[in-house]
Structures are given as structure tokens and as C-alpha cells.
């Protein structure tokens, strides 16, 4: 995780963690992020263009962690941009469609 960024509630440190979602188009990356960040589910989500940025702050053990979340586009034409988004990430979530084996190979 990245260096501490400042004090949070109760004087605890806030730790920043870059998180990136990778996977084929239509696998549900944006749906997962929207559910995590906003508690929403949209049945017909438009495709992400390039990437979308979200943040969510959570208490994890005795620390406050601010997740900086990059939801990358799954279309082939945006694959060359992916390294720019996942560089420096603390974690990556690879999303694929269990009913479509090809989506795993493109993730």
C-alpha cells in the first residue's frame, strides 16, 4: 500500500491503496465498483470508455484505508491503456464471465 496520507478519525493514519479492475467487456467490472462504492446496481450499464475513477474509504483492522479504484474499459481498443492504470496498484481484481471462457483469456 502507499504511504500514509494524513490523520483520519480518532487520529488514525489514512493509508491510500490503488485498486484496479481488469477484464473483458461486459464482465461486470463497473457493476462491482458501483455496488462497492455507492451500494447501487444498474442492470444495463453502459460500457466504460478508457477508465473510470472511484474512491471508497473503509476501516480495515486499526487503519483507515482510502481505496483509489480504477475501473478499466474492457474493449480491445483500450487494452494498450491498461498498463497506465495498473502501474503502482496495490491490488488488481480480474473479472471474467463464468459462462464465457473466452472472457477469461482476454482478462
C-alpha positions in Angstrom: 0.0 0.0 0.0 1.0 3.6 -0.5 2.5 5.8 2.2 0.2 7.3 4.9 -1.6 10.4 3.7 -2.7 12.0 6.9 -4.7 11.6 10.0 -8.2 10.1 9.9 -10.9 9.8 12.6 -9.5 9.4 16.1 -6.0 10.3 14.9 -5.5 7.1 13.0 -3.5 7.3 9.8 -5.2 7.1 6.4 -3.5 4.7 4.0 -4.0 5.1 0.3 -4.4 1.9 -1.8 -4.7 1.9 -5.6 -7.0 -0.8 -6.8 -7.6 -1.6 -10.5 -10.3 -3.8 -12.1 -9.3 -5.6 -15.3 -11.3 -7.8 -17.6 -13.1 -8.3 -20.9 -16.0 -6.0 -21.9 -19.4 -6.9 -20.4 -18.0 -8.9 -17.5 -19.4 -6.7 -14.7 -16.4 -4.6 -13.6 -18.4 -1.3 -13.4 -21.3 -3.1 -11.7 -18.9 -4.4 -9.0 -17.4 -1.0 -8.4 -20.8 0.8 -8.2 -22.1 -1.8 -5.7 -18.9 -1.4 -3.6 -18.8 2.4 -3.7 -22.4 3.5 -3.9 -24.4 0.4 -3.0 -26.2 0.6 -6.4 -26.8 -1.9 -9.1 -27.7 -0.9 -12.6 -29.0 -3.7 -14.8 -27.9 -2.2 -18.1 -24.6 -0.3 -17.5 -23.0 1.5 -20.5 -19.5 0.4 -21.4 -16.7 2.3 -19.8 -14.6 4.5 -22.1 -10.9 4.4 -21.2 -11.3 4.2 -17.5 -13.5 5.5 -14.6 -12.2 6.5 -11.2 -13.9 6.0 -7.9 -12.8 6.1 -4.3 -14.0 4.4 -1.1 -12.7 4.8 2.4 -13.0 1.9 4.9 -11.8 0.9 8.3 -9.5 -2.1 8.0 -8.2 -3.5 11.2 -6.8 -0.5 13.1 -6.3 1.7 10.0 -8.4 3.8 7.6 -7.8 2.8 4.0 -8.8 5.0 1.1 -9.2 2.8 -2.0 -8.4 4.7 -5.2 -10.3 2.5 -7.7 -9.7 2.4 -11.5 -12.4 0.7 -13.5 -10.7 0.0 -16.9 -12.5 -0.4 -20.2 -12.7 -4.0 -21.5 -12.9 -3.2 -25.2 -9.9 -4.4 -27.2 -9.2 -0.9 -28.5 -8.4 0.3 -24.9 -6.1 -2.6 -23.9 -3.0 -0.6 -24.6 -4.0 1.9 -21.9 -4.3 -0.7 -19.2 -0.7 -0.6 -18.0 -1.1 3.1 -17.4 -3.9 2.4 -15.0 -2.5 -0.6 -13.1 1.0 0.8 -12.7 1.6 1.3 -8.9 -1.5 -0.6 -7.9 -1.6 -2.3 -4.6 -4.1 -4.9 -5.9 -5.9 -5.9 -9.1 -9.2 -7.6 -9.5 -9.5 -9.7 -12.6 -13.2 -10.0 -13.6 -14.5 -12.6 -16.1 -17.8 -14.2 -17.1 -18.0 -17.8 -15.9 -20.4 -18.5 -18.7 -17.9 -17.3 -21.4 -14.5 -19.0 -21.2 -13.1 -16.5 -23.8 -13.6 -13.6 -21.3 -11.0 -15.2 -19.0 -8.4 -15.4 -21.7 -8.9 -11.7 -22.6 -8.7 -10.6 -18.9 
